[in-house]
């Protein structure tokens, strides 16, 4: 029984840390709060850029979390909230932006970086000087004379 309690306690602390540090940010309705957290997990913190707004403690992320919760309480659907965020901040605000012409750079940047790296290696190897050919008979004889001295 003690082992089970220890495992459950470890699992409790292993949950991902959320940046909602102010309890007043949380919605009293559990279903609405779960919707807000799910939406926040899909949106990029524009300050940190590699964290969702639910994980970030930046002021802008806190403001965006507050806006999401206000809009949920106002009755907006998840799609309406996401559309509002994208309209205001662009597709970059989404952690997983849709593939379309405007986000081609976001999706193509890793491939472009790989291509540039491959080309750099190709041209660097091409510029590598070839190994000199073996010595001529006269050079070989001169080398032998120098080594004997």
N, C-alpha and C positions, 0 to 999 in steps of 0.2 A: 504494500500500500504506500509505503514511504517513497519507493522508487517511482510509482505512478504520479505522486504529488510533485516530485522533483522534475519529472519529464514535462508535466503540464505547466509548471512554473517556468521552465526553460522555453517552452513553446510560446508562452504569453509574452516573454521578453524578446523573443525572436521575431515578433511581428515588425513589419517595416515602420520606421519612424515617420510620423507625419509632422509637418511643421505647424499645424494648427496648435499654437501655444496658448492662445487665449480662449478659454472655455466659452466666452460670449460669442465667438465665431460659430460655434456649433449650433446646428438647428435642433430644436426640441423634438421634432418628428424624425424618428430613426430612418424611415424610408427616404425622406427628403435629404437627410444628411448623407446617406449612402449614395444617392444620385449625385449630390454635390461632389463627393469624394471621387466617384467614378469619372465625372466630367473633368475634375481637376487633374486626375491622373493622365488624361489625354492631352492636356495643354502644357506647353513649354513655358517655363519661366523665362521671360525675355531678358532678365538680368543674368541669371546663372546659365541659361541656354541648354544645359545638359540635365536639368532636373525638371520634374513636373511642378506645377504651382502648388500641389499638395505637399511636396517634399521641401520646397524652398522656403526660406525664412526672409526673403527679400521683401521690402515694402510693397513693390509692385505686385508680387505674388499674393501678398496678404490682401491687397485691394481687389485683385481679380477673384480670389476666393470669396470675398465679401459680395462682389457683384453677382457671382454665380448663385450664391445662396439667396440673395435678394430676388433674383429673377425666378428661381425655383419657387419661392414663397409667393411670388406674383402670379404663378401659374404657367410660366413658359415651359415649353417642351425642351427636351435635351437638344433636339435639332435646332430649335430657335436660339437657344443659348450659344450653341457652337457656331451658328451662322452669324450671330452678333459679334462674337469674338473674332471670327475670321474677317468679317467686314471691317472691324476696327483695327486689327493688327496684321491682317494678311494670313496666308496659309502657313507662314513660318511659325505661328503660334501653336500649331498642331504638332505634337510629337511625331505623328505619323501622317505627313501631309499627303493629300491625294495626288495621283499622277495625272498631270495635265500640262498644257503648254507653259503656264506661268510658273510651275514648280519643277520644270525640267532641270534647271540649274541645281536645285536642292537634291534631286535624284541623280543627276549626272556628275556632280562634283567628285564623288569617289572614283568613278570610272575615268574621269578626266585626269585625276591625280595619278591613277595607276598607269594610264597611257603616257603621261609625261615622264614618270619614273622609268618605264620600259624604254622609251626613246632616249632618255639620258644615259642609261646603261648601254644601249646599242651604240650611241655615238662615242661614248667613252671607250668602249672596246675597239671601236673602229679606228680611233686615233692612236691606239696603242702601237708603239713602234714594233715592226717585225724583228724577229730574232735574226742577227746577222748570219750570213752564210758561213760555211766552214772556211778555214784559211786556205789561201792559194799555196802552191808548192813553194814559191819564193818566200812567202810569209812564214810558212812552216819551217823552212831552213833557217831563216833569220831568228826565229824564236828558239830553235835548238841551240844556235850559237850563243844567244844571250843567256840561256839557262846553264850552259856549260861554264860560262865565265864566273 
